[in-house]
Amino acid sequence: MIQFKGNDDLSHVYLLCRFDTCILIDPSHSYDSIIDQMGDKKLAGILLTHAHNDHIDLIGHFEVPIYIHKEDAHLLFEDQYNGYAPKTHPYKRKNMDLRFVSDGDQIPFADHFIHVFYTPGHTKGGLSFMYEQKIFTGDTLFKESVGRHDLYSGNLPELRKSVLSLLSLPGNTKIYPGHDENTTVRYEQKNNPFYEKWMKQKSK
């Protein structure tokens, strides 16, 4: 797994490769570096955790299936809500092969599968993706924090449910978020103030 680090304005990009096949998660920057790292390998698909502009800017550069939740598909083209306005999104719908996935689905990846978790709250169609013992959480869950819920289609009760669900995974699961540092489920169970607060509310 290769991480192309982002910042506050651009998400991290993740490239998973197995044998001669690769998958991209949230391709928003570093096109030349992605191509260089793939070499002769084939890109099989793009996985989108959600449709905000800081996670999707390069999706028009690759002719592969794009896996997204149906509740976020329209957001790809609504620039007043996805963050592109006053500019326009740089890809065309007619050129895109959108594949809708949701909770419990499995996306083929070489001789393995990537497991889909429906994790709304930051957006209505938020997804997280798990491969082996790594989960890619987009803007749902961060180290010692959680995503915003005050943007278009965000929802605090859904975010709370999603975070509690993710943090019920095995403690050694590695968390790769859309921004900031990587972490683990066990670390977040002990150090994430939102998890602590929401678990107390849940037990009442």
Z-matrix of the N, CA and C atoms (Angstrom, degrees):
N
C 1 1.457
C 2 1.528 1 109.01
N 3 1.323 2 115.49 1 130.91
C 4 1.456 3 121.55 2 179.47
C 5 1.521 4 108.41 3 -116.81
N 6 1.325 5 116.02 4 132.49
C 7 1.456 6 121.87 5 178.30
C 8 1.524 7 108.94 6 -109.86
N 9 1.322 8 115.81 7 124.52
C 10 1.463 9 121.36 8 172.22
C 11 1.524 10 105.67 9 -99.46
N 12 1.315 11 116.20 10 107.90
C 13 1.458 12 120.32 11 -169.71
C 14 1.529 13 112.57 12 -69.81
N 15 1.311 14 114.73 13 136.00
C 16 1.447 15 121.57 14 175.18
C 17 1.515 16 110.28 15 -101.05
N 18 1.325 17 115.74 16 -154.20
C 19 1.465 18 122.01 17 179.23
C 20 1.532 19 107.67 18 -151.21
N 21 1.327 20 117.02 19 -157.34
C 22 1.461 21 119.13 20 -179.58
C 23 1.529 22 112.14 21 -65.19
N 24 1.339 23 116.67 22 -28.46
C 25 1.461 24 121.06 23 -175.12
C 26 1.528 25 114.00 24 -98.39
N 27 1.333 26 117.26 25 -15.78
C 28 1.455 27 121.64 26 179.96
C 29 1.526 28 109.16 27 -135.35
N 30 1.316 29 116.13 28 137.21
C 31 1.457 30 119.11 29 -178.66
C 32 1.519 31 111.32 30 -74.34
N 33 1.324 32 115.89 31 163.80
C 34 1.457 33 119.78 32 166.03
C 35 1.535 34 108.30 33 -65.37
N 36 1.313 35 115.74 34 145.85
C 37 1.462 36 122.05 35 173.55
C 38 1.527 37 107.46 36 -111.07
N 39 1.318 38 116.45 37 137.65
C 40 1.461 39 120.29 38 -179.32
C 41 1.523 40 110.22 39 -119.84
N 42 1.322 41 115.38 40 133.03
C 43 1.458 42 122.28 41 177.10
C 44 1.523 43 108.37 42 -117.35
N 45 1.332 44 115.78 43 116.65
C 46 1.460 45 121.65 44 176.59
C 47 1.521 46 108.07 45 -104.09
N 48 1.301 47 117.62 46 130.26
C 49 1.458 48 121.26 47 177.72
C 50 1.523 49 110.17 48 -130.35
N 51 1.322 50 115.36 49 137.77
C 52 1.461 51 121.57 50 175.90
C 53 1.524 52 107.23 51 -140.29
N 54 1.327 53 115.80 52 122.65
C 55 1.464 54 121.18 53 -173.39
C 56 1.532 55 108.77 54 56.48
N 57 1.335 56 117.64 55 -120.09
C 58 1.467 57 119.77 56 -176.93
C 59 1.522 58 112.55 57 -105.20
N 60 1.338 59 116.57 58 18.21
C 61 1.466 60 121.38 59 -174.19
C 62 1.524 61 110.82 60 -123.17
N 63 1.339 62 116.60 61 140.33
C 64 1.476 63 121.36 62 178.92
C 65 1.525 64 110.72 63 -129.07
N 66 1.321 65 114.30 64 156.05
C 67 1.461 66 123.99 65 173.96
C 68 1.526 67 107.39 66 -129.79
N 69 1.335 68 116.30 67 138.83
C 70 1.469 69 121.44 68 177.10
C 71 1.519 70 109.52 69 -107.62
N 72 1.322 71 116.51 70 137.53
C 73 1.465 72 121.52 71 175.28
C 74 1.525 73 108.76 72 -115.84
N 75 1.339 74 116.17 73 123.29
C 76 1.472 75 124.15 74 176.70
C 77 1.529 76 113.21 75 52.58
N 78 1.337 77 118.81 76 61.16
C 79 1.463 78 120.11 77 -178.71
C 80 1.526 79 112.70 78 -74.94
N 81 1.314 80 115.83 79 104.35
C 82 1.465 81 120.29 80 -175.88
C 83 1.526 82 113.59 81 -118.51
N 84 1.326 83 117.43 82 -12.24
C 85 1.470 84 120.14 83 -177.06
C 86 1.527 85 109.35 84 -165.40
N 87 1.315 86 116.17 85 176.07
C 88 1.472 87 123.79 86 173.69
C 89 1.528 88 113.11 87 65.98
N 90 1.345 89 116.70 88 42.31
C 91 1.465 90 120.58 89 -178.23
C 92 1.526 91 111.95 90 -55.48
N 93 1.323 92 116.79 91 -48.90
C 94 1.469 93 119.71 92 -177.20
C 95 1.524 94 111.38 93 -61.93
N 96 1.324 95 116.53 94 -39.08
C 97 1.464 96 120.29 95 179.61
C 98 1.524 97 111.52 96 -67.91
N 99 1.318 98 116.63 97 -36.96
C 100 1.464 99 120.71 98 177.52
C 101 1.525 100 110.10 99 -62.93
N 102 1.319 101 116.42 100 -48.41
C 103 1.468 102 121.37 101 179.91
C 104 1.526 103 110.39 102 -60.99
N 105 1.325 104 115.63 103 -41.24
C 106 1.465 105 120.21 104 -179.58
C 107 1.528 106 111.08 105 -63.78
N 108 1.324 107 117.07 106 -42.61
C 109 1.460 108 121.26 107 -178.46
C 110 1.528 109 111.88 108 -70.09
N 111 1.314 110 116.93 109 -32.30
C 112 1.469 111 119.01 110 179.59
C 113 1.527 112 111.58 111 -72.19
N 114 1.311 113 117.83 112 -33.07
C 115 1.459 114 120.28 113 -179.18
C 116 1.519 115 111.25 114 57.60
N 117 1.329 116 116.17 115 -123.77
C 118 1.472 117 121.20 116 -178.82
C 119 1.525 118 113.11 117 -89.16
N 120 1.322 119 117.00 118 1.73
C 121 1.464 120 119.52 119 -178.86
C 122 1.531 121 110.53 120 -72.58
N 123 1.319 122 115.01 121 158.55
C 124 1.463 123 121.36 122 -178.52
C 125 1.527 124 110.33 123 -99.67
N 126 1.337 125 115.98 124 134.11
C 127 1.463 126 120.09 125 174.67
C 128 1.525 127 108.48 126 -84.62
N 129 1.336 128 116.31 127 121.57
C 130 1.466 129 121.54 128 -175.35
C 131 1.522 130 113.04 129 -94.80
N 132 1.330 131 117.55 130 -20.83
C 133 1.454 132 118.74 131 -178.27
C 134 1.517 133 112.30 132 177.30
N 135 1.333 134 114.06 133 166.98
C 136 1.466 135 123.11 134 175.86
C 137 1.521 136 107.76 135 -119.28
N 138 1.318 137 116.40 136 133.32
C 139 1.465 138 121.90 137 176.26
C 140 1.525 139 108.32 138 -109.32
N 141 1.323 140 116.94 139 129.13
C 142 1.464 141 121.30 140 178.54
C 143 1.519 142 110.17 141 -112.57
N 144 1.324 143 115.74 142 122.96
C 145 1.463 144 119.64 143 176.59
C 146 1.520 145 111.03 144 -71.13
N 147 1.332 146 116.79 145 -31.02
C 148 1.464 147 122.55 146 174.34
C 149 1.521 148 107.91 147 -170.14
N 150 1.328 149 116.85 148 177.86
C 151 1.465 150 120.09 149 -168.06
C 152 1.530 151 114.17 150 -107.94
N 153 1.323 152 118.69 151 32.58
C 154 1.464 153 120.09 152 173.35
C 155 1.523 154 110.30 153 -81.23
N 156 1.327 155 116.32 154 147.95
C 157 1.466 156 121.23 155 -170.89
C 158 1.524 157 113.69 156 -59.71
N 159 1.318 158 118.15 157 -27.75
C 160 1.467 159 119.37 158 -177.76
C 161 1.526 160 113.06 159 -78.49
N 162 1.337 161 116.13 160 5.37
C 163 1.474 162 120.89 161 177.79
C 164 1.533 163 112.80 162 -121.77
N 165 1.318 164 118.54 163 -6.50
C 166 1.472 165 119.61 164 -164.93
C 167 1.519 166 115.13 165 -130.88
N 168 1.304 167 119.63 166 4.75
C 169 1.464 168 121.51 167 -164.49
C 170 1.529 169 114.26 168 -60.58
N 171 1.312 170 118.14 169 -25.79
C 172 1.469 171 120.50 170 -175.59
C 173 1.527 172 114.39 171 -99.03
N 174 1.311 173 118.39 172 6.67
C 175 1.473 174 118.65 173 -171.73
C 176 1.523 175 112.68 174 -62.73
N 177 1.317 176 118.19 175 -23.96
C 178 1.454 177 120.99 176 179.06
C 179 1.515 178 114.05 177 -78.97
N 180 1.327 179 117.62 178 -5.54
C 181 1.463 180 121.87 179 -177.05
C 182 1.531 181 113.20 180 -87.56
N 183 1.327 182 116.76 181 -7.58
C 184 1.469 183 120.21 182 -174.57
C 185 1.529 184 109.80 183 -128.75
N 186 1.326 185 116.91 184 133.88
C 187 1.463 186 120.97 185 178.26
C 188 1.526 187 109.40 186 -96.35
N 189 1.322 188 115.03 187 75.30
C 190 1.466 189 121.92 188 -178.81
C 191 1.532 190 108.37 189 -140.93
N 192 1.332 191 117.87 190 162.62
C 193 1.465 192 119.75 191 174.34
C 194 1.530 193 111.43 192 -59.36
N 195 1.337 194 115.50 193 141.23
C 196 1.463 195 122.02 194 177.54
C 197 1.527 196 107.37 195 -114.72
N 198 1.305 197 116.07 196 116.91
C 199 1.461 198 121.73 197 -177.29
C 200 1.525 199 109.89 198 -93.76
N 201 1.324 200 115.85 199 124.71
C 202 1.462 201 122.37 200 -175.05
C 203 1.529 202 107.95 201 -151.88
N 204 1.325 203 117.43 202 157.46
C 205 1.466 204 120.28 203 173.98
C 206 1.525 205 108.93 204 -78.96
N 207 1.316 206 117.23 205 143.05
C 208 1.468 207 120.90 206 -176.48
C 209 1.530 208 112.11 207 -60.51
N 210 1.345 209 117.42 208 -28.18
C 211 1.465 210 119.95 209 -179.17
C 212 1.534 211 112.60 210 -71.81
N 213 1.333 212 117.96 211 -14.75
C 214 1.460 213 120.31 212 177.88
C 215 1.524 214 112.67 213 -107.77
N 216 1.314 215 118.28 214 -6.00
C 217 1.471 216 120.53 215 -175.43
C 218 1.531 217 111.54 216 -59.06
N 219 1.329 218 116.92 217 -44.94
C 220 1.471 219 119.60 218 -178.55
C 221 1.521 220 111.50 219 -64.09
N 222 1.336 221 116.17 220 -28.33
C 223 1.459 222 121.08 221 -177.50
C 224 1.532 223 111.76 222 -65.37
N 225 1.319 224 117.39 223 -23.75
C 226 1.466 225 120.79 224 176.48
C 227 1.523 226 111.86 225 -57.29
N 228 1.348 227 116.69 226 -27.65
C 229 1.462 228 121.49 227 -171.25
C 230 1.532 229 113.00 228 -114.51
N 231 1.313 230 118.10 229 0.45
C 232 1.465 231 121.47 230 -178.82
C 233 1.533 232 108.84 231 -103.67
N 234 1.332 233 114.72 232 86.07
C 235 1.457 234 120.36 233 -169.27
C 236 1.525 235 114.03 234 -66.04
N 237 1.325 236 117.36 235 -21.49
C 238 1.471 237 119.06 236 177.28
C 239 1.520 238 110.94 237 -71.11
N 240 1.338 239 116.92 238 -16.97
C 241 1.464 240 120.95 239 -178.87
C 242 1.526 241 113.93 240 -113.56
N 243 1.329 242 117.78 241 -24.45
C 244 1.471 243 118.94 242 -175.51
C 245 1.522 244 114.00 243 -89.27
N 246 1.335 245 117.52 244 -5.51
C 247 1.452 246 120.62 245 175.97
C 248 1.516 247 115.05 246 103.84
N 249 1.332 248 117.69 247 -5.86
C 250 1.467 249 119.63 248 -178.93
C 251 1.531 250 113.08 249 -77.83
N 252 1.321 251 117.91 250 -33.41
C 253 1.463 252 120.82 251 -177.39
C 254 1.538 253 110.28 252 -56.63
N 255 1.327 254 117.93 253 141.14
C 256 1.482 255 128.63 254 8.45
C 257 1.530 256 114.48 255 -82.12
N 258 1.321 257 117.76 256 2.27
C 259 1.465 258 119.98 257 175.17
C 260 1.526 259 109.62 258 -82.69
N 261 1.327 260 116.04 259 -178.07
C 262 1.462 261 122.13 260 -179.44
C 263 1.518 262 110.13 261 -119.48
N 264 1.317 263 117.41 262 144.75
C 265 1.466 264 120.64 263 179.07
C 266 1.531 265 110.05 264 -58.05
N 267 1.342 266 117.36 265 143.01
C 268 1.470 267 121.61 266 -170.83
C 269 1.529 268 115.67 267 -92.04
N 270 1.320 269 118.50 268 18.79
C 271 1.472 270 121.97 269 -177.72
C 272 1.520 271 108.93 270 -131.96
N 273 1.318 272 117.03 271 161.50
C 274 1.464 273 121.55 272 -176.87
C 275 1.527 274 110.44 273 -115.67
N 276 1.315 275 116.78 274 135.47
C 277 1.467 276 121.80 275 -178.18
C 278 1.520 277 111.48 276 -59.20
N 279 1.319 278 117.72 277 -38.99
C 280 1.470 279 120.31 278 -174.85
C 281 1.530 280 112.30 279 -64.64
N 282 1.330 281 116.37 280 -20.33
C 283 1.465 282 119.88 281 -178.78
C 284 1.528 283 113.37 282 -94.26
N 285 1.335 284 116.73 283 2.25
C 286 1.457 285 119.70 284 -170.37
C 287 1.526 286 111.81 285 -108.36
N 288 1.325 287 115.19 286 137.82
C 289 1.466 288 122.81 287 176.79
C 290 1.530 289 107.68 288 -104.91
N 291 1.331 290 115.24 289 86.03
C 292 1.468 291 120.11 290 -177.40
C 293 1.522 292 110.10 291 -82.65
N 294 1.325 293 116.02 292 132.59
C 295 1.466 294 122.26 293 176.90
C 296 1.535 295 107.67 294 -121.66
N 297 1.311 296 116.69 295 120.88
C 298 1.462 297 120.48 296 -177.19
C 299 1.522 298 110.61 297 -86.18
N 300 1.315 299 115.85 298 129.06
C 301 1.460 300 121.79 299 177.71
C 302 1.526 301 109.32 300 -130.93
N 303 1.309 302 115.79 301 159.66
C 304 1.465 303 120.48 302 178.30
C 305 1.515 304 110.04 303 -150.58
N 306 1.310 305 114.93 304 -169.19
C 307 1.457 306 121.86 305 -170.23
C 308 1.530 307 112.44 306 -55.83
N 309 1.317 308 115.42 307 129.30
C 310 1.451 309 120.72 308 177.16
C 311 1.514 310 115.19 309 90.24
N 312 1.327 311 117.17 310 -10.29
C 313 1.464 312 119.29 311 178.22
C 314 1.530 313 110.62 312 -69.30
N 315 1.325 314 115.30 313 156.66
C 316 1.451 315 121.53 314 176.98
C 317 1.525 316 109.09 315 -125.56
N 318 1.313 317 115.98 316 127.12
C 319 1.459 318 121.84 317 -179.22
C 320 1.525 319 108.35 318 -100.52
N 321 1.337 320 118.56 319 121.76
C 322 1.465 321 120.66 320 -178.92
C 323 1.530 322 111.38 321 -61.29
N 324 1.328 323 115.63 322 137.80
C 325 1.460 324 121.29 323 179.31
C 326 1.524 325 107.78 324 -146.96
N 327 1.361 326 115.75 325 100.46
C 328 1.466 327 121.20 326 -173.81
C 329 1.534 328 107.86 327 53.23
N 330 1.340 329 117.77 328 -123.74
C 331 1.463 330 120.17 329 179.86
C 332 1.524 331 111.74 330 -97.45
N 333 1.332 332 117.06 331 14.32
C 334 1.461 333 122.89 332 179.36
C 335 1.531 334 110.02 333 -120.72
N 336 1.330 335 114.23 334 -175.25
C 337 1.458 336 120.61 335 173.37
C 338 1.525 337 109.12 336 -133.51
N 339 1.324 338 115.86 337 151.46
C 340 1.462 339 121.97 338 170.10
C 341 1.523 340 106.62 339 -104.39
N 342 1.315 341 115.95 340 128.49
C 343 1.466 342 121.52 341 -175.59
C 344 1.527 343 110.76 342 -92.48
N 345 1.319 344 115.34 343 135.12
C 346 1.461 345 121.94 344 -176.08
C 347 1.530 346 110.24 345 -99.13
N 348 1.326 347 115.23 346 131.20
C 349 1.467 348 122.33 347 173.70
C 350 1.530 349 107.61 348 -116.78
N 351 1.317 350 116.92 349 128.46
C 352 1.466 351 120.82 350 175.09
C 353 1.518 352 107.92 351 -83.98
N 354 1.336 353 116.39 352 114.17
C 355 1.469 354 121.19 353 -174.56
C 356 1.528 355 110.22 354 -129.99
N 357 1.341 356 117.42 355 69.48
C 358 1.467 357 120.27 356 179.39
C 359 1.524 358 111.42 357 -71.69
N 360 1.317 359 114.57 358 168.61
C 361 1.461 360 121.06 359 178.25
C 362 1.515 361 111.10 360 137.39
N 363 1.327 362 116.73 361 -51.81
C 364 1.472 363 120.49 362 172.39
C 365 1.524 364 108.30 363 -72.76
N 366 1.328 365 116.36 364 -44.93
C 367 1.463 366 123.26 365 165.69
C 368 1.531 367 107.33 366 -134.75
N 369 1.316 368 115.46 367 165.17
C 370 1.465 369 119.94 368 -176.61
C 371 1.524 370 111.91 369 -66.93
N 372 1.339 371 116.66 370 -27.10
C 373 1.454 372 119.89 371 -178.23
C 374 1.513 373 113.96 372 -108.67
N 375 1.318 374 117.35 373 28.85
C 376 1.459 375 120.61 374 -177.71
C 377 1.523 376 113.02 375 -63.02
N 378 1.332 377 115.47 376 138.57
C 379 1.463 378 121.52 377 177.70
C 380 1.521 379 110.25 378 -128.74
N 381 1.324 380 115.83 379 153.46
C 382 1.459 381 122.74 380 167.14
C 383 1.527 382 106.82 381 -124.87
N 384 1.322 383 115.82 382 151.76
C 385 1.459 384 120.84 383 -175.43
C 386 1.523 385 110.10 384 -126.63
N 387 1.318 386 116.23 385 132.64
C 388 1.460 387 120.72 386 -178.47
C 389 1.523 388 110.72 387 -116.35
N 390 1.323 389 114.44 388 128.60
C 391 1.461 390 121.41 389 176.12
C 392 1.520 391 107.71 390 -131.84
N 393 1.331 392 115.49 391 121.31
C 394 1.458 393 121.10 392 -173.10
C 395 1.534 394 108.00 393 54.39
N 396 1.324 395 119.64 394 -123.25
C 397 1.477 396 119.71 395 -178.79
C 398 1.522 397 111.51 396 -107.95
N 399 1.333 398 115.46 397 29.99
C 400 1.460 399 121.56 398 179.10
C 401 1.522 400 108.68 399 -118.23
N 402 1.344 401 116.28 400 133.86
C 403 1.463 402 118.85 401 174.84
C 404 1.526 403 109.10 402 -123.41
N 405 1.321 404 114.58 403 133.35
C 406 1.463 405 122.68 404 -176.83
C 407 1.524 406 107.08 405 -104.77
N 408 1.333 407 116.20 406 112.07
C 409 1.466 408 121.40 407 -164.54
C 410 1.523 409 114.67 408 -104.71
N 411 1.331 410 118.62 409 3.73
C 412 1.458 411 119.49 410 179.21
C 413 1.522 412 111.40 411 55.49
N 414 1.339 413 116.40 412 -129.32
C 415 1.471 414 120.53 413 179.54
C 416 1.525 415 111.83 414 -106.91
N 417 1.326 416 116.90 415 25.01
C 418 1.464 417 120.51 416 176.61
C 419 1.521 418 111.46 417 -84.21
N 420 1.325 419 116.02 418 -46.45
C 421 1.463 420 121.39 419 -173.28
C 422 1.522 421 109.78 420 -135.90
N 423 1.338 422 115.49 421 129.97
C 424 1.463 423 122.51 422 177.84
C 425 1.525 424 109.76 423 -122.77
N 426 1.324 425 115.50 424 170.48
C 427 1.458 426 119.61 425 173.49
C 428 1.516 427 109.37 426 -63.11
N 429 1.336 428 116.30 427 118.74
C 430 1.463 429 124.80 428 178.44
C 431 1.531 430 112.70 429 60.26
N 432 1.329 431 117.89 430 21.03
C 433 1.462 432 120.29 431 -179.55
C 434 1.526 433 110.08 432 -157.99
N 435 1.331 434 115.09 433 -179.56
C 436 1.461 435 121.91 434 176.97
C 437 1.529 436 108.07 435 -138.50
N 438 1.328 437 115.63 436 170.31
C 439 1.454 438 120.18 437 -178.30
C 440 1.522 439 113.12 438 -75.15
N 441 1.325 440 113.98 439 165.85
C 442 1.470 441 120.23 440 175.70
C 443 1.524 442 109.56 441 -71.34
N 444 1.330 443 114.42 442 150.75
C 445 1.462 444 119.35 443 177.52
C 446 1.522 445 111.06 444 -124.52
N 447 1.344 446 116.57 445 6.39
C 448 1.460 447 121.12 446 -173.04
C 449 1.528 448 112.84 447 -98.77
N 450 1.335 449 118.20 448 6.69
C 451 1.457 450 121.27 449 176.65
C 452 1.528 451 109.82 450 -92.32
N 453 1.316 452 116.52 451 173.88
C 454 1.465 453 122.17 452 -179.47
C 455 1.528 454 111.07 453 -51.25
N 456 1.311 455 116.71 454 128.32
C 457 1.474 456 128.04 455 179.38
C 458 1.525 457 113.75 456 69.48
N 459 1.340 458 117.95 457 6.86
C 460 1.460 459 120.84 458 173.75
C 461 1.524 460 111.12 459 -74.38
N 462 1.329 461 116.36 460 158.57
C 463 1.461 462 120.10 461 -175.34
C 464 1.523 463 108.75 462 -159.50
N 465 1.323 464 116.55 463 118.92
C 466 1.465 465 120.50 464 -175.48
C 467 1.531 466 113.56 465 -64.47
N 468 1.336 467 120.39 466 -47.80
C 469 1.472 468 118.35 467 178.57
C 470 1.525 469 112.93 468 -58.58
N 471 1.337 470 116.94 469 -37.71
C 472 1.471 471 119.79 470 177.85
C 473 1.526 472 110.88 471 -67.84
N 474 1.330 473 116.91 472 -40.62
C 475 1.462 474 120.26 473 178.75
C 476 1.524 475 110.18 474 -62.04
N 477 1.300 476 116.58 475 -44.22
C 478 1.464 477 121.56 476 178.87
C 479 1.522 478 110.90 477 -58.45
N 480 1.317 479 116.38 478 -46.72
C 481 1.467 480 120.98 479 179.41
C 482 1.529 481 110.79 480 -62.69
N 483 1.335 482 116.75 481 -41.06
C 484 1.464 483 120.91 482 -179.03
C 485 1.518 484 111.60 483 -65.35
N 486 1.328 485 116.44 484 -44.50
C 487 1.467 486 120.63 485 -178.88
C 488 1.528 487 110.55 486 -64.66
N 489 1.327 488 116.74 487 -43.91
C 490 1.466 489 119.42 488 178.86
C 491 1.525 490 111.37 489 -63.60
N 492 1.316 491 116.39 490 -35.33
C 493 1.463 492 120.26 491 177.52
C 494 1.528 493 111.03 492 -66.66
N 495 1.322 494 117.10 493 -46.21
C 496 1.466 495 120.68 494 179.48
C 497 1.525 496 111.27 495 -62.12
N 498 1.322 497 116.11 496 -38.43
C 499 1.463 498 119.54 497 -176.82
C 500 1.527 499 112.72 498 -85.88
N 501 1.334 500 116.00 499 10.98
C 502 1.461 501 120.05 500 168.70
C 503 1.528 502 110.92 501 -97.87
N 504 1.328 503 116.79 502 -0.29
C 505 1.467 504 121.27 503 176.36
C 506 1.526 505 109.46 504 -70.07
N 507 1.331 506 117.83 505 164.30
C 508 1.472 507 119.86 506 178.85
C 509 1.524 508 112.41 507 -53.36
N 510 1.328 509 115.71 508 142.66
C 511 1.457 510 121.88 509 -172.67
C 512 1.513 511 114.95 510 -58.66
N 513 1.328 512 117.15 511 -28.39
C 514 1.463 513 119.58 512 -177.91
C 515 1.531 514 112.64 513 -86.97
N 516 1.330 515 117.81 514 5.37
C 517 1.466 516 120.82 515 176.51
C 518 1.525 517 109.41 516 -66.35
N 519 1.322 518 116.20 517 128.97
C 520 1.468 519 121.10 518 179.50
C 521 1.523 520 109.85 519 -87.48
N 522 1.325 521 115.91 520 134.39
C 523 1.457 522 122.29 521 -177.38
C 524 1.522 523 109.29 522 -106.07
N 525 1.341 524 115.04 523 123.90
C 526 1.461 525 121.43 524 177.81
C 527 1.527 526 107.84 525 -116.38
N 528 1.329 527 118.04 526 99.68
C 529 1.460 528 121.52 527 -175.38
C 530 1.529 529 112.71 528 -85.40
N 531 1.324 530 115.23 529 174.58
C 532 1.451 531 120.48 530 179.61
C 533 1.520 532 113.74 531 -72.24
N 534 1.316 533 116.47 532 -25.12
C 535 1.465 534 121.78 533 -179.95
C 536 1.530 535 108.71 534 -143.19
N 537 1.317 536 115.84 535 165.72
C 538 1.460 537 122.53 536 175.65
C 539 1.530 538 112.25 537 66.91
N 540 1.330 539 116.26 538 -158.58
C 541 1.466 540 120.59 539 -169.08
C 542 1.531 541 113.01 540 -88.00
N 543 1.325 542 115.31 541 155.21
C 544 1.457 543 120.98 542 172.69
C 545 1.530 544 109.27 543 -72.35
N 546 1.325 545 115.76 544 159.41
C 547 1.457 546 119.50 545 -178.22
C 548 1.529 547 108.52 546 -154.29
N 549 1.314 548 117.33 547 -167.91
C 550 1.467 549 121.66 548 176.84
C 551 1.524 550 109.16 549 -134.02
N 552 1.328 551 115.56 550 161.31
C 553 1.461 552 119.83 551 177.54
C 554 1.528 553 110.09 552 -60.26
N 555 1.323 554 116.65 553 -44.76
C 556 1.468 555 119.47 554 -178.23
C 557 1.535 556 111.60 555 -60.39
N 558 1.327 557 116.60 556 -42.42
C 559 1.474 558 119.80 557 179.61
C 560 1.529 559 110.26 558 -62.84
N 561 1.327 560 117.23 559 -42.82
C 562 1.466 561 120.06 560 -178.19
C 563 1.528 562 111.88 561 -68.84
N 564 1.322 563 116.95 562 -34.12
C 565 1.464 564 119.30 563 176.71
C 566 1.522 565 111.28 564 -60.78
N 567 1.318 566 116.80 565 -30.40
C 568 1.465 567 121.76 566 -177.94
C 569 1.522 568 113.48 567 -94.15
N 570 1.342 569 117.72 568 -23.86
C 571 1.464 570 119.76 569 -167.91
C 572 1.520 571 115.90 570 -127.04
N 573 1.326 572 118.01 571 -5.34
C 574 1.463 573 118.93 572 -178.38
C 575 1.532 574 109.33 573 -89.59
N 576 1.343 575 118.25 574 114.30
C 577 1.467 576 120.41 575 -175.53
C 578 1.521 577 113.18 576 -64.64
N 579 1.325 578 117.38 577 -28.76
C 580 1.463 579 120.18 578 178.52
C 581 1.527 580 110.46 579 -69.62
N 582 1.313 581 116.08 580 -41.59
C 583 1.460 582 120.43 581 177.56
C 584 1.530 583 109.81 582 -61.12
N 585 1.317 584 116.67 583 -46.25
C 586 1.467 585 120.64 584 -179.19
C 587 1.528 586 111.05 585 -60.17
N 588 1.326 587 115.80 586 -45.86
C 589 1.459 588 120.83 587 -179.42
C 590 1.536 589 111.51 588 -64.68
N 591 1.314 590 116.59 589 -44.61
C 592 1.461 591 120.74 590 -175.78
C 593 1.522 592 111.58 591 -73.08
N 594 1.303 593 118.19 592 -31.26
C 595 1.450 594 120.42 593 175.95
C 596 1.528 595 110.66 594 -67.63
N 597 1.326 596 115.98 595 -37.23
C 598 1.475 597 119.44 596 176.92
C 599 1.529 598 110.62 597 -65.40
N 600 1.327 599 116.11 598 -41.46
C 601 1.467 600 119.70 599 178.16
C 602 1.522 601 111.13 600 -63.71
N 603 1.313 602 115.72 601 -37.73
C 604 1.466 603 121.36 602 -177.77
C 605 1.528 604 110.89 603 -66.90
N 606 1.323 605 116.84 604 -32.70
C 607 1.463 606 120.31 605 -175.33
C 608 1.519 607 112.80 606 -83.35
N 609 1.331 608 117.39 607 -8.14
C 610 1.464 609 119.85 608 -178.82
C 611 1.532 610 111.12 609 -79.03
